[in-house]
Amino acid sequence: MRLKTLLSCVLLGAASGVLAATPDPTAKLGWLQGCWAATGAEAGSVEHWSSAAGGTMMGMSRTVKGGKTVEYEFVQIREVEPGVLAYIAQPSGQPQATFKLLRQSDTEFVFENLAHDFPQRVIYRREGEKALRARIEGMRKGVLKGVDFPMQRVSCEAT
């Protein structure tokens, strides 16, 4: 009986070790973690990203104009099915929209949802260690439109 119990413990330990060794699918996006201030925008216009953990990164952004929050967004980057990451955004109380990962490199990732009205693509591009350019783009009335959001890394305590 003791041998059976010991064997069960060894097998459970091995199985949990295998699960623990599974890499977090969002880990490659870890460079996004931290706080980013919108370049040239009013103080308080920031984007915050959590660390990659449990297959998810959580983000939020706020745009301030005239001392008031005029836009905000809650975001997740997470695995929506095995091996498939998605950017799930809920801007300023609107219905959530999901954009699946189209491509990624060490400095850029692109999410896409061609069925969404605007934008159809969400792009994050690292520009060195302290700069980031987010971009949304897509077709609007038959014309390709894009909006860039340049940001600088800042201390999270300062935001």
For each residue, the residues with C-beta under 8 A, 3 or more apart:
1: 4 5
2: 5 6
3: 6 7
4: 1 7 8
5: 1 2 8 9
6: 2 3 9 10
7: 3 4 10 11
8: 4 5 11 12
9: 5 6 12 13
10: 6 7 13 14
11: 7 8 14 15
12: 8 9 15 16
13: 9 10 16 17
14: 10 11 17 18
15: 11 12 18 19
16: 12 13 19 20
17: 13 14 20 21
18: 14 15 21 22
19: 15 16 22
20: 16 17
21: 17 18
22: 18 19
23: 27
24: 27 52 53 54 55
25: 55 79 83 85
26: 29 30 52 55 56 57 77 78 79 85
27: 23 24 30 52
28: 104 106
29: 26 32 52 57 77 85 104 109
30: 26 27 33 51 52
31: 107 126
32: 29 49 57 59 124 126 132
33: 30 49 50 51 52 57
34: 48 49 153 156
35: 46 47 48 49 153 154 155 156 158 159
36: 46 47 48 49 132 151 152 153 154
37: 41 45 46 151 152 154 159
38: 41 45 46 47 63 149 150 151
39: 150 151 152
40: 150
41: 37 38 45 63 64
42: 45 64 65 66 67
43: 64
44: 62 64 69 159
45: 37 38 41 42 62 63 64
46: 35 36 37 38 61 62 154 159
47: 35 36 38 59 60 61 134 151
48: 34 35 36 59 60 61 156 159
49: 32 33 34 35 36 57 58 59
50: 33 53 57 58 59
51: 30 33 57
52: 24 26 27 29 30 33 56 57
53: 24 50 56
54: 24
55: 24 25 26 78 79
56: 26 52 53 76 77 78 79
57: 26 29 32 33 49 50 51 52 76 77 78
58: 49 50 75 76
59: 32 47 48 49 50 73 74 75 76 77
60: 47 48 72 73 74 75
61: 46 47 48 71 72 73 75
62: 44 45 46 69 71 72
63: 38 41 45 69 70 71 72
64: 41 42 43 44 45 67 68 69 70
65: 42 68 70
66: 42 70
67: 42 64
68: 64 65
69: 44 62 63 64 72
70: 63 64 65 66
71: 61 62 63 91 92
72: 60 61 62 63 69 91 92
73: 59 60 61 89 90 91 92
74: 59 60 89 90
75: 58 59 60 61 87 88 89 90
76: 56 57 58 59 87 88
77: 26 29 56 57 59 85 86 87 88
78: 26 55 56 57 85 86 88
79: 25 26 55 56 82 83 84 85 86
80: 84 85 86 88 98 100
81: 84
82: 79
83: 25 79
84: 79 80 81 100 101
85: 25 26 29 77 78 79 80 100 101 111
86: 77 78 79 80 98 99 100 101 111
87: 75 76 77 98 99 101 111 122
88: 75 76 77 78 80 96 97 98 99
89: 73 74 75 96 97 99 122
90: 73 74 75 93 94 95 96 97
91: 71 72 73 94
92: 71 72 73
93: 90
94: 90 91 97
95: 90
96: 88 89 90
97: 88 89 90 94 113 116
98: 80 86 87 88 113
99: 86 87 88 89 111 112 113 116 121 122
100: 80 84 85 86 111 112 113
101: 84 85 86 87 104 109 110 111
102: 110 111 112 121
103: 108 109 110
104: 28 29 101 108 109 110
105: 108 109
106: 28
107: 31 125 126 127
108: 103 104 105 123 124 125 126
109: 29 101 103 104 105 123 124
110: 101 102 103 104 121 122 123
111: 85 86 87 99 100 101 102 121 122 123
112: 99 100 102 120 121 122
113: 97 98 99 100 116 120
114: 120
115:
116: 97 99 113 119 120 138
117:
118: 136 138 139 140 145
119: 116 122 136 137 138 147
120: 112 113 114 116 137 138 139
121: 99 102 110 111 112 135 136 137 138
122: 87 89 99 110 111 112 119 134 135 136
123: 108 109 110 111 133 134 135 136 137
124: 32 108 109 132 133 134 135
125: 107 108 132 133 134 135
126: 31 32 107 108 129 131 132
127: 107 131 132 133
128: 131
129: 126 153
130: 152 153
131: 126 127 128 150 151 152 153
132: 32 36 124 125 126 127 150 151 152 153
133: 123 124 125 127 148 149 150 151
134: 47 122 123 124 125 148 149 151
135: 121 122 123 124 125 146 147 148 149
136: 118 119 121 122 123 146 147 149
137: 119 120 121 123 144 145 146 147
138: 116 118 119 120 121 144 145
139: 118 120 142 143 144 145
140: 118 143 145
141:
142: 139
143: 139 140
144: 137 138 139
145: 118 137 138 139 140
146: 135 136 137
147: 119 135 136 137
148: 133 134 135
149: 38 133 134 135 136
150: 38 39 40 131 132 133
151: 36 37 38 39 47 131 132 133 134
152: 36 37 39 130 131 132
153: 34 35 36 129 130 131 132
154: 35 36 37 46 158 159
155: 35 158 159
156: 34 35 48 159
157:
158: 35 154 155
159: 35 37 44 46 48 154 155 156
